[in-house]
């Protein structure tokens, strides 16, 4: 039922570094793409084992996780509900969620902080419901993300990934440990004050000298951009033919470019960037990108 969906590794034609490769998880599925499928796969299996057919989750109005959950629910025969953070809005991503049949419950930002209470208030009495945390964060999601490492065709000197919750990074680090690889994992938090990501990773796998956090590439915070980042997005896509989004992957590739320019990454070393999808994030910045 929940098939393994592999993604290719492609070498980029990129003038900043001649040995830059990308794990194209964005190609897994148009809407259940990137790390979203990695996180959801085992959660859906767990819901199936428990005979639960109603997925209940959480996210913001531009959440790729909500879109992925809605699409996966429709594809595999589940009902889906999402608590959406903030005021009632209508946008392209929530339209997609709605078209896939997801019920949307808007809650104010203060109440949203208490996710388990919200779930219990609305769904604790319904034995068919299955709780999925924001972004799919969970131990089984880490397990799914660790599988990225087992799919790689070779060992890379450096592996880069953007981070919002740290779940994908935890899976990658776990996979590096399990495979006893020499690769160094570079994590680029997309939120201001991203040092907490290290603590989130440590909840799932021991920290080690394989891990390096780069906390200075948030461009003002989550979903924040600057003219410099927007210009980078346009030039990168034009040069490589690979779409990136302003929330996660643009900050990732900007960090890689900057670290190569500063020779933190040497020209003879090979780099793998994990493309975690999330391309619908372009819609939230469409007016700025014209």
Secondary structure, 3 states (H helix, E strand, C coil): CCCCCCCCEEECCCCCCCCEEEEEHHHCCCCCCCHHHHHHHHHHHHHHHCCCCEEEEEECCCCHHHHHHHHHHHHHCCEEEEEEECCCCCCHHHHHHHHCCCEEEEECHHHHCCHHHHHHHHHCCCCCEEECCHHHCCHHHHHHHHHHHHCCCCCCCEEEEEECCCHHHHHHHHHHHHHCCCCEEEEEECCCCCCHHHHHHHCCCCCCCCEEECCCCCCCCCCCCCHHHHHHHHHHHHHHCCCCCCCCHHHHHHHHHHHHHCCCCCCCCCEEEEECCCHHHHHHHHHHHC
